[in-house]
Amino acid sequence: MKNEKAEEIFRKFLKEGNNRITPERFEVLEYALEYEGHFGADDLFILMKSSKSRVSRATVYNTLELLVQCELLSKRNFGDNISRYESNFKRQQHDHLICVECGEIVEFTDTRLLNIPESICKDLGFELDSYSFNIFARCKNRKNCKKHSNEKK
């Protein structure tokens, strides 16, 4: 499914930065925006290869970084030294709850958090650009925790 507005934003960004505009970069854009949830660069590369794409791993990695720079994607690290990406395009602000045992990531929105980043920035003399709020915890129900359920197999 083509997303013309995202393509327009990316094309303008590439031109302004004197970056090459290639069909492969737009193919990565399309797959990245359609990906459900969080993904690593290798996850996206494998998905694209399984769909018969001819895009190289280097193109995927480089394009993902460009997509982060032009703010169509966010780059996240959830404490495991693995960079994950998620689409910013047409998504509402949300935060993350991460199980430190199994790595499950739950997205949530809580209105109590909406004004906190802006307030902290104002109090400390900063102007808010963006924020990422992550809570690290353990699955309450150990039987449903992916780590503990995999240990039994």
Secondary structure, 3 states (H helix, E strand, C coil): CCCHHHHHHHHHHHHHCCCCCCHHHHHHHHHHHHCCCCECHHHHHHHHHHCCCCCCHHHHHHHHHHHHHCCCEEEEECCCCCEEEEECCCCCCCEEEEECCCCCEEEECCHHHCCHHHHHHHHCCCCCCCCCCEEEECCCCHHHCHHHHHHCC
